[in-house]
Amino acid sequence: MIRLLSTKLRDSAHYVNRERSTNQHTLKASKASVLTLVLVLMAMMVVACNSAPDVHLARGRSIEIQVSRPVVKTKMSFLDDEGKHRVVRPRASNRQLAMVEIAVVNRTSTVMPLLIDEEAAELGDRRGERIEALDPFVNSRVVEAAGPKQDEFAPLLWGEVQLDRDFQVKGWMIFDVPKGLTLGSVFWNEIEEIIADYVNYFDRG
């Protein structure tokens, strides 16, 4: 690092005059490079400000949740612990599946027992309807062959988990939601209630 930032000094007047001219040229080039770098950084900041984050974080007293933006699907398939191929579909034509990847982080407790079931998480709108998570094993159908995108959403976040301090558990949860429902927030209810918002409700009026 020091070699890159430093240059050796020369005693000869011949070199001093040559370097004086070179330094002036280098200074102009440096100013142009700095200006270009500033413009690039400003452009990156504008893009970052206008782009929605892929992961949203919310903290409670004991745990932290990190949620991805919902991925809407007409069906999803997975391989269960018994090696059976399963497919989940919405229960009606006016509904769709919303897949959300959720990470639960234990920040304080020595060991935290989690029961991740239908009531552990909800997806929906602070000002409207909320939909509980779907049990992927009860609400799936066994098929003979694997689907083309089997385990696209793996692993699934479901069941009982013993979560040690400073560890996290992460997986996908399924929500069978009505078409047109605002998928604005994830409502986490296990251990404590935490809300992770995808939208700014104040801007919506």
Phi and psi in degrees as a GROMACS rama.xvg file:
@    title "Ramachandran Plot"
@    xaxis  label "Phi"
@    yaxis  label "Psi"
@TYPE xy
-64.8562  -40.9454  ILE-2
-62.3686  -35.3864  ARG-3
-71.0264  -32.8246  LEU-4
-92.3634  -14.1677  LEU-5
-111.853  153.723  SER-6
-129.726  151.165  THR-7
-77.4063  145.222  LYS-8
-87.9633  143.13  LEU-9
-117.483  144.174  ARG-10
-87.7431  -23.6024  ASP-11
-70.0069  134.987  SER-12
-64.2356  -31.4267  ALA-13
-59.1381  -44.3788  HIS-14
-72.697  -32.8498  TYR-15
-62.1349  -46.4565  VAL-16
-65.3207  -42.1869  ASN-17
-62.8741  -42.4867  ARG-18
-70.2153  -30.194  GLU-19
-61.945  -43.0822  ARG-20
-68.6226  -41.4121  SER-21
-64.4847  -39.9538  THR-22
-65.4555  -36.4382  ASN-23
-63.7754  -42.9219  GLN-24
-64.5496  -41.686  HIS-25
-64.312  -37.271  THR-26
-63.9488  -41.6885  LEU-27
-63.9642  -43.4934  LYS-28
-64.0935  -37.4846  ALA-29
-65.722  -41.6445  SER-30
-61.6978  -41.3531  LYS-31
-64.6388  -39.8064  ALA-32
-65.941  -41.2561  SER-33
-63.8455  -43.0756  VAL-34
-61.8094  -43.0545  LEU-35
-61.8935  -42.4966  THR-36
-63.3346  -41.3333  LEU-37
-62.7951  -43.3127  VAL-38
-63.5129  -40.6447  LEU-39
-63.9292  -43.8532  VAL-40
-63.7786  -39.7061  LEU-41
-63.4809  -40.5914  MET-42
-63.8417  -40.2111  ALA-43
-65.3072  -37.8388  MET-44
-65.9728  -39.4331  MET-45
-63.697  -44.302  VAL-46
-62.2313  -43.328  VAL-47
-63.8725  -38.9866  ALA-48
-69.6627  -30.7674  CYS-49
-89.8844  -8.18229  ASN-50
-98.489  135.616  SER-51
-76.6647  137.041  ALA-52
-66.5173  148.363  PRO-53
-76.7934  -29.0492  ASP-54
-124.571  132.225  VAL-55
-112.48  136.273  HIS-56
-116.892  139.539  LEU-57
-142.592  139.724  ALA-58
-116.725  142.583  ARG-59
-112.113  -160.336  GLY-60
-73.5173  -37.1869  ARG-61
-114.285  -31.7392  SER-62
-126.998  166.076  ILE-63
-129.332  139.893  GLU-64
-119.104  142.965  ILE-65
-125.07  121.922  GLN-66
-123.969  137.73  VAL-67
-83.489  164.777  SER-68
-69.5456  143.978  ARG-69
-61.3766  140.567  PRO-70
-110.214  118.863  VAL-71
-89.301  132.537  VAL-72
-138.615  155.587  LYS-73
-87.8183  -19.6322  THR-74
-163.878  163.45  LYS-75
-145.393  150.822  MET-76
-129.444  152.209  SER-77
-154.368  165.042  PHE-78
-105.463  122.494  LEU-79
-83.5318  -179.963  ASP-80
-66.7529  -17.9683  ASP-81
-94.194  4.79338  GLU-82
82.0526  15.3074  GLY-83
-92.4424  141.269  LYS-84
-84.8623  127.785  HIS-85
-126.256  148.729  ARG-86
-128.449  134.904  VAL-87
-113.667  132.337  VAL-88
-130.282  156.885  ARG-89
-61.8493  153.276  PRO-90
-81.2729  -7.33505  ARG-91
-151.883  161.643  ALA-92
-70.3928  -19.6431  SER-93
-94.0042  17.4348  ASN-94
-126.459  167.61  ARG-95
-149.688  160.802  GLN-96
-90.937  134.609  LEU-97
-117.017  118.177  ALA-98
-99.448  128.355  MET-99
-128.883  126.849  VAL-100
-88.2196  124.398  GLU-101
-124.632  133.299  ILE-102
-114.236  131.519  ALA-103
-111.808  123.923  VAL-104
-114.558  128.28  VAL-105
-91.3281  110.391  ASN-106
-98.2005  -20.6247  ARG-107
-127.695  -42.4362  THR-108
-74.6097  150.055  SER-109
-64.6254  -55.4571  THR-110
-135.871  131.066  VAL-111
-119.635  114.545  MET-112
-81.3064  126.057  PRO-113
-114.162  137.88  LEU-114
-115.948  104.009  LEU-115
-99.4267  103.586  ILE-116
-135.184  -159.98  ASP-117
-59.9618  -33.8646  GLU-118
-88.1523  -5.37579  GLU-119
-69.7243  -31.9017  ALA-120
-145.495  148.867  ALA-121
-131.745  153.386  GLU-122
-127.832  135.039  LEU-123
164.541  -141.997  GLY-124
-120.833  133.224  ASP-125
-56.8772  -32.2538  ARG-126
-100.863  5.32923  ARG-127
-144.409  -137.251  GLY-128
-81.1722  145.237  GLU-129
-123.071  138.141  ARG-130
-114.586  129.298  ILE-131
-71.6464  159.336  GLU-132
-64.8028  154.231  ALA-133
-97.7535  133.618  LEU-134
-72.3196  112.088  ASP-135
-69.313  -20.3556  PRO-136
-89.4831  -38.4327  PHE-137
-73.6896  -36.6714  VAL-138
-102.847  32.4518  ASN-139
-126.672  162.708  SER-140
-119.027  136.059  ARG-141
-77.871  132.114  VAL-142
-123.156  164.339  VAL-143
-75.3266  -40.2692  GLU-144
-119.938  159.118  ALA-145
-70.2337  144.571  ALA-146
-74.2873  166.285  GLY-147
-64.0026  -26.1518  PRO-148
-123.903  40.2223  LYS-149
-61.0565  138.237  GLN-150
64.6302  22.8667  ASP-151
-61.4837  -33.3625  GLU-152
-113.72  73.8892  PHE-153
-130.991  146.773  ALA-154
-81.101  165.382  PRO-155
-85.6269  142.003  LEU-156
-94.8203  102.16  LEU-157
-162.151  145.133  TRP-158
100.584  -162.864  GLY-159
-93.4803  135.518  GLU-160
-136.343  134.927  VAL-161
-100.115  110.105  GLN-162
-106.338  113.558  LEU-163
-73.5855  162.883  ASP-164
-62.838  138.552  ARG-165
64.3202  22.4821  ASP-166
-115.704  163.974  PHE-167
-134.933  156.485  GLN-168
-122.228  139.006  VAL-169
-140.931  137.894  LYS-170
-177.197  -178.13  GLY-171
-98.2373  140.841  TRP-172
-119.236  148.412  MET-173
-109.56  137.094  ILE-174
-129.717  127.326  PHE-175
-94.6496  99.6478  ASP-176
-113.596  151.276  VAL-177
-67.0683  143.079  PRO-178
-63.8814  135.763  LYS-179
96.0944  -11.7525  GLY-180
-68.7782  134.297  LEU-181
-71.6589  116.703  THR-182
-90.9665  73.5757  LEU-183
-96.1841  -21.5086  GLY-184
-153.341  152.469  SER-185
-106.443  128.358  VAL-186
-107.807  108.426  PHE-187
-94.0251  130.436  TRP-188
-120.13  -8.34825  ASN-189
-85.2078  133.298  GLU-190
74.1731  -55.2566  ILE-191
-153.992  163.6  GLU-192
-90.7666  123.005  GLU-193
-134.841  139.394  ILE-194
-119.011  126.202  ILE-195
-110.503  118.736  ALA-196
-96.6971  136.491  ASP-197
-90.8437  -26.4939  TYR-198
-118.322  158.227  VAL-199
-94.3543  104.867  ASN-200
-67.6901  -25.5405  TYR-201
-68.9133  -34.6251  PHE-202
-72.856  -22.3708  ASP-203
-80.0483  -13.3698  ARG-204
